[in-house]
């Protein structure tokens, strides 16, 4: 994921001027695919796969037919892979959103003395969101420009439009990402407090609410939830259920007009602000990260959420704060850019100390009302149990490697991202004595409506390097040579991925085109190697931040790791997650191996400093 800089220009207006995402050459993709899997499967399995791939790619074969259709699709659409990718990555996924899909940003712990302080912070956050949305709608944001690999390229800003106007609607087989007119004046946020939901209007007539007004409304909401009167069921749990279960419950809910009105208010809101009770846990980085992902379960704040909404800001009375993102509308770096702006605004703006209007002058926020059928009540109970098990299953470890940061890596004339990716491969190899299919997100925002492709970081060169590092008979000079070769290979495939020449999206497009044409599934996609290659045991992403906050997410497969990292000048921050139920994984052991590997790589570099004149462009 690229580090960003800003460039003066009107956001969004330039997006139609960006190039369309290219369709890679078929043979290029097939060759790259074979190279990426050869060392991950047995020789017998590879020879079978090679024969299948050669048949698929032969002149006049199925591959060429599908490639031609993809090229036609490119001509007739803004982005040929956008819909394929969105459905495959998110909308078809039936797993519950918490941990499995939705990432979170964890803010620095806030020094709240009492609930009143937290409500002041929440009021300023809400007003900052309103101001930022106005900048998005008015197209006055500065255009993001990539740094790192292929630097100084303007990036597509379309994802910013979906921050506040999108909603992921649960479906029985396929969710729907709905997007309203981004400039429509929805005028309300949803405030969640003690599992109750309220619609808070940001305008009264033509007059916008000020800080004191919003704070007064939040205080009223908080006071209302102290009483059991009008208490509604814990409906937020439904959005933490599996997507098909939630879709069934939603169909039942919509039969009642009051429920339908509440759901519509949820879908149209700007964002959700969750006023959390103290969780009663030590506010360590790992605990705060886990709480952002799942709320701590039904007995803490797990029901004080509405996971379908892309932006959920969490303001805990104990100072545990952050944001949970529904991932389908935008990438993590867009969420970071938005959130950093909000935090700076909260910290630096001159907030008015004027009195708010009296309660009689402002209509009270509207409590969302619900009627639950027995079927919905059953799904609620099931969702609470599922969330409880998910909380117990998540193994989260937040690790700050303080020996060096990205500046040291740059001094070695290496890409920090490539170097860190190799440290992850080394850690995995030391834990499991093998390499596995690895996902590293690569931004495609250099192209119209670009999202991401995959950098397949477990390269053949990476395997040679990690074997050398764990072989006492290999000299330090040889290890250094293997490290540089692996960094070079990683940097090259990164450039290919961010310039639209990656492997995974192209194969996905070919596969889904065959489905659209009602063709029999080509053997390349039913082959065991393809399933192994898309089972991402190691799911990684660089999410750099300027503010002192960090990103975290869960594993994408039951036997996998989720690794989010933030390279800072003098230290490296890692959030490593896995599932306790897996006998294959352990976040603590992975972090221990990562620490040792980063130390060993430093020793190697300091012993064999290479003063080559041409540095790698750092990512």
N, C-alpha and C positions, 0 to 999 in steps of 0.2 A: 504494500500500500504506500503511495507516494507521500512524502512530506510536501506540504503546500506552501506557496507564497501567494501574495495577492497582487492583482494587476488592475489598474483603474480602467473600468469599462462597465457598461450596463450588463448586468447578469441576465441570462436567459436570451437576450436579443441575439447573441452570437451563436447560439447552439445550432441553429439551422445552417450556419456557415461552416460548421465542423464537417470533416469527411465522414462518410458512412463507414461502418465497420467492414473490413474486407473479409472475403471468404478465402481461407488459405488454400493453396494448391493441395489437391487430394493426396498425391504421392508424398509430399512433404509431411502431411499429418500422419499418414500411415507409417512412414519411416520413423518419425518421432515417437509414435505410439509404441512401436516394437522396441525401440531403444530404451524407452522409459520402463518397460515391464520385464525385459530379458533377465535382469538380476533379481527379480522379485518372485519368480516362479521356477519350478523345476525345468531342467533342460528338455525333458519329454513334453511337458506342458507347453513350453515355449515353441518347440518345433511344430506342434499341432496348431498353435496360434499363428505362427508365421505362415503356414500353409493356408489357413483361413483368410488371413489378411491379404495374401497375394491373390487369392481367388477373388476377394472383394474388390481389389484395386485393378484387376486386369482390364485391358482395353475392351470397351464394349460391355463391361460387366455392370453389376448392380451399383457399385460405388460410383461409377461415372454417371449413371442415370440419376442417382440421388444428388450428386454434385451439381449437375446441370440444373436441377430443380432448385437447389439452394442459391445458385447464381441468379436465377430468375426471381427468387424471393428477395434477394438483396436489391434488385432493381426496383421492386414494387413496394418496398417497405422502408421505413426510416432505419430500422435495425433488425436484421434478419434473425438474430438469435434471442431477441428480448423476450418474446412471449414463451418460447421454448424453455429458456433459462428460468424465467420467473415461476412457471408451473413446476418444473422439475426440482428446483432448489427449495421452493417454499409452498406453493399453493396445493400441490399434491400430497405434501407431507401430512400424515394423520397424527403425528405425535403432538402432545401438549406443547404449547409455546414456552412456558417457563423452563429454563435450563437448556432444553433441546433446541431452541431456535432463537429466542430473544436475548441479545447481548445487553450488557449494562455498563454504564459509566459510573464509577464510584468517586464522589467528591471528597475533598479533604474533610475530616470530621469538623463540624461546625461547633463553635463554643457557646451553644445555647445555655442560658441559665435556667430557663423555664419555658413553658408552653408559649407564653407571649412572645418570646424571642423567636421561636420557630415560626409563629404566624406572621411576624414582621418579615422574616426571610421569605416565606411563601408568598406574601403580598408583593414584595419587590420582584420575585421570580415571575409571577403572573404578569405583572406590568412589563417586565423585560421581554417576556414572550410576545406580548401584544405589539411592542415596538419592533421586535425582530420580524414578526410576521408582516408588519406594514412595510418593512424594507424589502422582504421577499416579494410581496404583492406589487410593490411599486418598482420592482426590478432595479433597485439601487445598490444591491450588494456588489462588492468588487468580485471580479471573476477569479476563480481559483486557477492557479498555474502550477504545473507539476515541477517538483524538484526530483533529484535522484536520477534514475535511468530515464533517458530521453527527456531531459529537463526543459523547462521554459515553454512547454506546450500548454495553451489554454485548454481548460477542461469544461466538459458539459455541465451546466448548472441545473438541469431539469430536476434532479433529485431534491433540490431545496424546495421546489414547489410542492412536493409531496410530504413535507415535514408535518404540515398542519391540516391538510385537507384530505388525508387518506384514511382508510379504515379497512382492516382485513375481516371480511364477513365469512363466517364459517359455513361450509357446505358439506353435504353428505359424502361426496367423493372428491370434491375440489373446492377449495376456498376461492373467494373473489376479492380482488383488491379494488375497492371502489375509491374514486377520486372525485371530489366535488370541484367546482370552480374555485381556484385558489384565491381569487379576489373577492369571493362572496363574503359578506359581512355576517359570519355566523354569530359573533358577538358573545359566545359563552365558553367557559371552561367547565369541566366536571371536577368537582372536589370530592375526594373519597376520605371519609373519616369514620373510624370504628366500623368499617364494612358497610357504611351507608353512603349513598351517592346524592350529590346536590348539583344542580345547574346554576352557575354563578354568572350572571350577565356582566359584561365589561362596559356596557353603556347603559345609561338611563335616558331614553329619548335620544337626543343628539349629543349628549354630554358624556364624555368618558369618565370613568371612575378614577380617582386618584389613589395614592397609597393608603391614606387613612380610610377611604371608603372601602377598599378591598380588604384591608385589615379588619375593619368592623364587620364585614360580611363573613370573613373567616372565623372571627370570634363567635358570631351568632351560630354558625354551623357547628363549631366545636361544642358550644353550650347545648345545642339541640341533641347532640349524640350522647350527652351524659345521662339523658333520660331514656327509659325503655319505651316511653310513649311513641307511637308511630314507627317503632323499629321494624325494618324490613328484613327479609331473608338475606343471607350472605351471598348475593347474586354474583359477585365478582369471581367466586369459585368456578362458575360455569366456564369462564374464559380460560381457566387453568386446566380444564379437562381436555381429553383427546378431542381432536377437531370434529370427528364424526359424532361423538356423544354431544358435544356442544351444539352442533348443527341440529340434531334431533330435538334438544331442549329448546333451541331458538324457534324452531317451527311450532312447538307447543306454545311458547310464550306469545308469539305474534297473533295467536287467535284471540287474545284479549286486548281491547283498545288501550288500556292503561299501560300494559307491558309494551305494546307497540310504540306508544309515545315515548316511553323511557328509552327503548332501544334506539329510536330515531335521534333523541337528544345525545346519546352516546356517540352515534355515528357522525353527527354534525359538529361535535365540539372541536375546539382548537387543540386541546390537549387534556390530559388528566393530571391532577395534582393530588397526590396521596399524602394525607397527614397521618403519619404513622405513630403508634404508641411506642414507648421504649421496648426494645426487644429483650432486655435483660441479659445480654451477652457481652463479653469482653469485646470492645470495639477494635479488634485487630483488623488488619487489612483483609485477611482471609474471611473472617466472620462478616465484615461489611460487604465484601464481594458476594458471598453466598446469600446474604439477606437481600441484596439488590436483585439477584436472579430469581429468588423464589419467595421472598417475604417472610421466611421462617416457618411457613406452614399455616394451617388454619388457626392454630392456637396463638399465633403471633399476628403478623400482618399479611399473611398470604391471601386472605379474602379481600383485603383492602386495595384491590387492583382491578383493572379492566384491560387484559392483555391484548385485546384486538386493536387498541388504539396505538398508533406508532410512537407517540411521545407520552410517557408516564413519568412525571417528576415526583420523586420521593423526598419528603421532608419529614424526618423523624424528630420527635420531641427530644430524643437523646443525642441529636446532632448527626445521626447517620443519614446521609443524604446522597442522592444520585439521580440517575435517569435510566429507565428501562425502555429499550427500543424494540418495536415490532419491526423485524428486519426487512420485510418484503418491499417497502417503498424506497429504501435508501441504504447506502453503505455506511460503515462506521465512521469514516472520516468526515462525512457530512454532518453526522450527529455530533462529532467532536467540535467541528467549526461552529455550529449553532450553540452548543453548550458553553464553549469557551467565551463566546460573545456575551451570553447571558450572565455568566459568573463575573466577568469584568464589569458589566453594567451594574450588577448588584453591588459590587465592591466600590466602584468609582463614581457612580452617579450621585448628584446632589438631590437627595430625596426630600420632598416637601414635608414639613412637620405640621402643616395646617390640619385643622380638625376635619374629620369626615362629616358627611351629612348624618343626621339622626336617623334612627331606625324607622321613624315614621315617614321620612323623606325618600328612603330607598326601599323598594319592594324586597322582601326576604328572598334569598336563594330558594330554588324549588327542589324539594326532596323528590327523588325518583321513586315511584311506587311500583310494586310488583305483586302479581298473583301467581302462585305456583300450583300446578297440577301435581298429583301424586308422582307422575312420571318425572317431572322436573325435580321434585324433591329427592327422588331416588338418584338422579344424576348428580345433584348437589352433594349428597352424602358420598357417592362414589368418587367425585372430584376431590373432596376433602381428604379421603383416604389415599387417593393417588398422590396428591400433593405432599401428604405426610411422608409417604414412602420415598418420594423424590428428594425431599429434604434430607432424609437419612442416608440416601444413596450417594449424594454429591460429595465428592472429595476435592475440596478446593485448597490450593496452596498458592499464596502470593509471596514471591521471592524477589528481593532486591540484591542484585550482584553489585557490590560496591567497590570492587577492586579496580575496575576500569569501565569506561563507557565507549561511546561511538568515536570520540576523538582519538583514543588510542588505536582503534581499528583503522581509522583513516590514516594515521601515521604509518601504518604498515602497508599503505597503498592498496587497501582492500575495501570492497563495499561492505559497510556495516551490516546490511540486511543479509547478504550472502554469507558473511562470517557467522552471524547469529543462526541462520538456518543450518549451517554445518554443525554448530554446537548442539542444536536440537537433534540432528541425525546421530551425532556421537553419543549423546545422552541416551537416546532410544537404543542404540546398538549395545551400549554397556549394560542396559537393563534387560534386553531381550535377545541379544546375540544375532540380530537380523535387522534389515531395513524393511520398511513397509510403504505402501502407497501414501503419499503425503500431499496435503492440500495447503497451498499458500495463496491467498487471494491477491490477484493482480488487477489493478484498476484499468478499466477500458474507457474512462471518461474523456480520453482524447478524441473519442468518436461520438457521433450523435446518439443520444440515449444509451450511452455505454454504461454497463454495470461492472462485472468482473469476469475474469477467466482464472484458470488454475496454473500456478507455477509448480511443476512436479519436482519437488526439491530432493527427493531420494534418487539422485542421479547415479549412474555407474561410477562417476568420479568420486561421489560422496562415499560410496561403498568402499572404494579403494582407500580413501583417506581414513575412514573410521577403522578399517582393518589394520592399517599401518599404525594408527594411534594406540591400538590395543595389542600390538605385537612388540615384545621386548627386543626382538632381533632386528627391528627396523631402526636405522640410524636417524638422528634428529634431522639431518640434512634431507634425507629421503622423505621424512614426515612433512617437512616444510614444503618440499616440492609437490607432494600430494595435496597439501592444503591449498596451495596456490592454484593448482590445476582444478581442484574442486570448486574454489571460489570463482575461477574463470568460467567454468561450465555453468554454475548457478547464475552468474551475471548474464551470460548469453541467453539462457532460456527465459530469464526475466525480461530481457529486451524483446524477445520474440512474443512473450505473453502480452506485454503492455502495448505492443504495436499490432495486436490483432492476429498474431500468427501462432497462438496457443493451440493445444491439442484437444482439450476437453470440450470446449464449446462447439468445435467443428464436429467432433464425433457425436455430440448430443444433437446437433442440427441434422446430421445424416440419419441418426436413429429415429428422431421424431418425424422427419419427412417421410420415412418409410411407413410409419404409423398413419400419417395423414393420407397416404396413397393406398392404405389398406393392403400393403404388401406383407408377405410373410417376413417375420423378423430375420434380418440377415444374420448369418452364423457369427459374424464378428461380435454381435451384441448379445448373443446367447452363450458365447464362449466363457468358460470359467475364468480365464485371464481378465476379461473385461470386468467381470463382477469383482474380482480381486482388486483391479486397478481403480475402481470407483468406490471401494470400501475404505474410506479415509480414516485409518486408525490414528494418524497424526494430522490434526486440523489446526493450522497455524495462521496467524495474521499479525502484521505489524500495525499497531495503532498509536502513532506518536501524538503526544499532547504537549502544549506549551504550559498549560495550567497544571498544578499538582493534583491531577486526577488520573485514573487508570481505567482501562476497559477489561472486561472479563466475559466469558461465555462458557457453555458446557461442551462436552464431547459431542460429536455428531453420530457416533456409533457406540453400541454398548461396551465394546472392548477397546475403546480409544481414549485419546487425550485431546483436550482443547488447550491450545497454548497461544495466548495473546501476549505480545511483548512491546515494550515501549523503550527504544534506545534514547537515553539522555546523554549529554556530553560526558559526564563523569561516572555514570552508573547505568545499569540495565535492569529494567523491571519486567518480571514475568508473572503472568497469572496462569497457573497450570491446574486443569480440572480433569477428573476422571470419575468413574463410578465405583463405589465400594463393592457392589455386587459382582464386579468382574474379578476373576482370579488372575487375570493377565496384567492388570494395571495397578499402580500405586503412585499418587501424585508426589508424596514425600520422597520416595525412592528416585523418581524421575528428577526431581529438583536437586537431590544430592548428587546424582550423576551429572546433571547440568552444571552445577557449581564446580565439580571436579574437572569437567571437560573444559570449561572456560578458563580455569586456572592453568590447565595443561597447555591450552592453546596460547595463552599469554607467555608462558615460559618458552615455548617453542619459538614464538615471534621475537622475543627479546634476545634469544641466543642466535637467531639467524635473521637479523634485520636485513631486508632487501631494499637497497636505495635506488630502485628503478625510477627513471624520470617520469614515466607515464603512469599517473594514478588511475585507478578505477573510479568511475563516477559513483560517489556514495549514494546509496538509497536509504 
